[in-house]
Amino acid sequence: MVARVIISNDRQEHEIRILLAQISDALTSDSAFRALAEGLPHASVEPLRNSLKAEKLELRASLEAYADAKKGDVEAMTKRAGRDIGEKLIAARLARKWTQKELARRLFLPEQQVQRYEAERYQSINLGGLARVARTLGVALDAKVADRIDEKWLPKTEMSPKELQKVVAHARKHGWIGSRSKSDEASANQLRRAVAEHVADHGTPSLLRTGINVHDLSSDWLLLSWKAQVAKKASALIEKKMGTFKLTELGWLKQLVQSSAQPEGPKLARQILLEQGIALIVEPAPSGTNVDGAAFLQGDLPVVGMTLRHDREDNFWFTLLHELGHIILHYRTGLAAGFFDNTEDQQIDELEDQANEFAYEALAPTEIWARSPARISKSPEPIEALARKLSISPSILFGRARQERKNYKIFTKHVGQGRVRRLFEEFN
């Protein structure tokens, strides 16, 4: 599954041409690539190169489809749109050689309204408005009754009574559904609708990528309800001022890692990522959802969802960098389908190995860690000294020592227990 880029106006075309030139330069110039990959672990260099190649192919295809559409040939763009009605309407406007301003004039709407509609692929427009846009563009919205009902947009199985009770209680507590005065059945139906709408728009996460033995998640209502809420919050961010994610700009990683040394580092991380066009959504998950974090695409927006299942600084930073590894290394080669990770219980496969290596090296390069007495120290002082040298939170190194030694009884007072959830209003 690959996330498709749909260009809707000349400004986007111009921006993508610039980005494509930067990627091409990085792939053809050794010095440009070295500058881009500076600070990344050696094991991440080749996956990053592959990620850039996949991005280059996708951007080229999007530019070609846009150019064809402006000439009246919308075959390539409609093929890229698939079953997405909103993207087909954009293709129809381009085929008419109308700008967004011209369509707005014909609809008697402000140009900004059409820009918003197209930015969100007409997701929020009501049926009457959608029909009016389609009629204006000469697009037929046929309601064909099929011989068979395709229910792939629904989870395969229903929630058990126990799951239902658990999810509804959690949804009420954390504001996923409306008034608490609703009956259990009304609340459950609201929750089911939210999950069904999310699955219809984005599909189900087919695999929990915890390694060789992957797990089918297409019927996991606990996970689906959590992901639907994360995606909903991510969509709301698109409306706000935030940066645009670019594989050609990774200099912010060092700043992000060094923010871990600050008392409110996890909160600072969310703002740094927002400026780089990545949504970090912290959302408590129903008990029994054994996932620490997830990385997926919401439209064109890379999203990191975190459950804070373990309220520890070391777990927060490793999970965050692991998911960012997926975003950077697997942007067009898996992120659209999504990665849902239990970072403390993994049998490694290739993509997870790459994300783990990325996280370890970004937080504390192995070459430095291996040579330091901190790696085998039984006392906290050498570990704290190395953390100061690296300008990172010592909890990260204490957590790494515990993990490497397979001894989680040591350094329990040094991993930042209880210091993460209190920073996020979602847990207060």
Order of alpha helices (4+ residues) and beta strands (2+ residues): alpha-alpha-alpha-alpha-alpha-alpha-alpha-alpha-alpha-alpha-beta-beta-alpha-alpha-alpha-beta-beta-beta-alpha-beta-alpha-alpha-alpha-alpha
